[in-house]
Amino acid sequence: MKTKNVLIALSIIALSGGIINAAPETPEVKAPEALKIVEPEVPYSQTRWGATGTVVVTFEINENGETANIHIESADDTVYAAKVEEAVRQWRFKAPEVQGVTYRQVVNFS
């Protein structure tokens, strides 16, 4: 049986006002330190038919290290989008030094 791979290379990018590392007055934001990353569950129906896709998700990290304001920016497949959102809700990080930063992550299913 063919298995489905999920690529979550922890390349989380900090966004500010929709622009990566926007303005000089924006403090330099370090990538968040991940404590727990849950991979999205790949439904059997997607594996069976060999569906691939990409989901782009944005989120913030609150003072407790939990993800908040999760938003699916784009997705090739609604099933993958739902699974990514479900997984991101379970992610945990060290509390960020700067609050209110939006992070962006690309998740590839192949």
C-alpha positions in Angstrom: 0.0 0.0 0.0 1.3 3.5 -0.9 1.8 5.8 2.1 1.2 9.5 2.2 4.0 11.8 3.3 3.4 15.0 5.1 6.2 17.6 5.0 6.2 20.0 7.9 9.7 21.3 7.7 9.6 23.7 10.6 10.1 26.7 8.4 7.7 28.9 10.3 8.1 32.5 9.0 7.1 35.6 11.1 4.9 38.0 9.3 4.2 41.6 10.1 1.4 43.4 8.3 1.4 40.7 5.6 5.0 41.3 4.7 7.8 39.1 5.9 10.0 41.0 8.3 8.4 44.1 7.1 9.8 47.4 8.3 13.1 48.4 9.9 11.1 49.5 13.0 9.7 46.0 13.4 11.8 44.2 16.0 13.7 41.1 14.7 11.5 38.1 15.6 13.2 34.8 16.1 11.5 31.6 14.9 9.4 30.2 17.7 10.9 27.2 19.6 8.6 24.2 19.0 7.8 22.0 22.0 5.1 19.9 20.3 4.3 19.6 16.6 1.5 17.2 15.6 1.5 16.1 12.0 -1.8 16.4 10.2 -3.7 13.1 9.9 -3.9 11.9 6.3 -7.3 10.4 5.6 -7.3 7.0 3.9 -9.4 8.3 1.0 -6.6 10.8 0.2 -3.9 8.1 0.4 -5.9 5.6 -1.7 -6.3 8.0 -4.6 -2.8 9.5 -4.3 -4.0 13.0 -3.8 -1.3 15.6 -3.2 -1.6 19.2 -2.1 -0.4 22.2 -0.2 -1.9 24.1 2.7 -0.7 27.5 3.8 -1.7 28.3 7.4 -1.1 31.4 9.5 -1.4 31.6 13.3 -0.2 33.5 16.4 1.3 32.1 19.5 -0.1 33.3 22.8 1.7 33.8 26.1 1.1 30.2 27.1 2.7 28.9 23.9 -0.6 27.8 22.4 -1.6 28.6 18.8 -4.3 31.2 18.3 -6.0 33.0 15.4 -5.4 30.1 13.1 -6.3 30.9 9.5 -6.0 28.8 6.4 -4.6 31.2 3.9 -4.8 28.8 0.9 -5.4 25.1 0.4 -5.4 22.7 -2.6 -7.9 20.5 -0.9 -10.5 21.2 1.8 -9.9 17.8 3.5 -6.2 18.7 3.9 -7.1 22.2 5.1 -9.3 20.8 7.9 -6.6 18.3 9.0 -3.9 21.0 9.0 -6.1 23.3 11.1 -6.8 20.4 13.5 -3.1 19.7 13.9 -2.0 23.3 14.3 -4.5 23.7 17.2 -2.4 21.0 19.1 1.0 22.7 18.4 2.9 24.1 21.4 5.8 26.5 21.6 7.9 28.2 24.1 6.2 31.5 25.0 7.3 34.1 22.4 9.3 37.1 23.4 7.1 39.3 21.2 3.3 39.0 21.3 1.0 39.6 18.4 3.3 38.2 15.7 1.6 36.2 12.9 3.5 33.1 11.7 3.1 31.4 8.4 3.6 27.7 7.7 3.4 25.7 4.4 2.4 22.1 4.8 2.9 19.8 1.7 1.2 16.5 1.2 2.8 14.2 -1.3 
